[in-house]
Amino acid sequence: MSKSKPPKKKVVVTTPKKKATPTASRRRAAAPESSRKEELQFGRQNYLLMGAGALLIAIGLVLMSGGAMPSPDVWDDSIIYSTRRTLIAPMVILAGLIIEIVAIFKRA
């Protein structure tokens, strides 16, 4: 019988990893962005319109609330289902929402 040699062990050699640094072209491209002044997405008119729209929505919600019953024992349909609550307030809220949409999509 012949003697068999034991298998050789594999040796893995690793090199220390270098810390990745950005290339020169990336450094040049990033420099102007950091020194450039950031511009806002919306202008003054956009913010004024957003405030007006939020104010209209709040006014509509106030119009829709209120009108407590004079007596807890009496149900008065004219107070609950008044024109102010069922027609005017929702229209004011919708107008506020439309103004908000216009304010967001308007170019600065």
C-alpha positions as CSV (number, residue, x, y, z in Angstrom):
1,M,0.0,0.0,0.0
2,S,1.1,3.5,-0.8
3,K,1.0,6.3,1.6
4,S,-1.2,9.1,0.5
5,K,-0.2,12.6,1.1
6,P,-2.6,14.8,3.1
7,P,-4.2,17.6,1.0
8,K,-2.5,20.9,1.1
9,K,-4.2,23.7,3.0
10,K,-5.3,26.7,1.0
11,V,-3.8,29.9,2.1
12,V,-5.8,33.1,1.5
13,V,-3.8,36.3,1.4
14,T,-5.7,39.5,1.8
15,T,-4.5,43.0,1.4
16,P,-5.6,45.9,3.6
17,K,-8.4,47.9,2.0
18,K,-7.8,51.5,1.2
19,K,-10.4,54.0,2.2
20,A,-12.3,55.0,-0.9
21,T,-11.8,58.6,-1.9
22,P,-13.8,60.4,-4.6
23,T,-12.1,60.9,-7.9
24,A,-11.0,64.3,-9.0
25,S,-14.0,64.7,-11.4
26,R,-16.4,64.0,-8.6
27,R,-14.7,66.5,-6.3
28,R,-14.9,69.2,-9.0
29,A,-18.6,68.4,-9.6
30,A,-19.4,68.6,-5.9
31,A,-17.6,71.8,-5.1
32,P,-19.9,74.2,-7.0
33,E,-23.0,72.7,-5.4
34,S,-21.8,73.3,-1.8
35,S,-20.7,76.9,-2.5
36,R,-23.9,77.7,-4.4
37,K,-26.7,79.3,-2.5
38,E,-29.8,77.1,-2.1
39,E,-32.9,78.4,-3.7
40,L,-36.4,77.9,-2.2
41,Q,-38.9,75.9,-4.1
42,F,-41.7,78.4,-3.4
43,G,-41.7,82.2,-3.7
44,R,-43.3,84.8,-1.5
45,Q,-46.5,84.7,-3.5
46,N,-46.8,81.0,-3.1
47,Y,-46.6,81.2,0.7
48,L,-49.1,84.0,0.8
49,L,-51.6,81.9,-1.3
50,M,-51.0,78.9,1.0
51,G,-51.7,81.1,4.0
52,A,-54.9,82.4,2.4
53,G,-56.0,78.9,1.5
54,A,-55.4,77.7,5.1
55,L,-57.3,80.7,6.5
56,L,-60.3,79.9,4.2
57,I,-60.3,76.3,5.3
58,A,-60.3,77.3,8.9
59,I,-63.1,79.8,8.4
60,G,-65.1,77.1,6.7
61,L,-64.6,74.8,9.6
62,V,-65.7,77.5,12.0
63,L,-68.8,78.2,9.9
64,M,-69.6,74.5,10.0
65,S,-69.4,74.2,13.8
66,G,-71.4,76.0,16.4
67,G,-75.2,76.4,16.7
68,A,-75.8,74.5,19.9
69,M,-79.4,73.7,20.7
70,P,-81.1,76.1,23.1
71,S,-82.5,73.1,25.1
72,P,-81.1,69.6,25.1
73,D,-84.7,68.2,25.1
74,V,-85.6,69.9,21.8
75,W,-84.4,68.9,18.3
76,D,-84.5,71.8,15.9
77,D,-83.8,70.9,12.3
78,S,-83.3,74.5,11.2
79,I,-80.3,74.9,13.4
80,I,-78.7,71.5,12.5
81,Y,-79.4,71.7,8.8
82,S,-79.0,75.4,8.2
83,T,-77.8,76.8,4.9
84,R,-74.7,78.1,6.6
85,R,-73.6,74.6,7.6
86,T,-74.7,72.6,4.6
87,L,-74.0,74.9,1.7
88,I,-71.8,77.9,2.6
89,A,-69.2,76.3,4.8
90,P,-68.4,73.4,2.4
91,M,-68.1,75.9,-0.5
92,V,-65.6,78.0,1.6
93,I,-63.6,74.9,2.4
94,L,-63.5,73.8,-1.2
95,A,-62.4,77.3,-2.2
96,G,-59.6,77.1,0.3
97,L,-58.5,73.7,-1.0
98,I,-58.5,75.1,-4.6
99,I,-56.3,78.0,-3.5
100,E,-53.9,75.6,-1.8
101,I,-53.6,73.5,-5.0
102,V,-53.0,76.7,-7.1
103,A,-50.4,77.9,-4.6
104,I,-48.5,74.6,-4.8
105,F,-48.5,74.3,-8.6
106,K,-47.8,78.0,-9.3
107,R,-44.3,78.7,-10.5
108,A,-42.2,80.9,-8.3
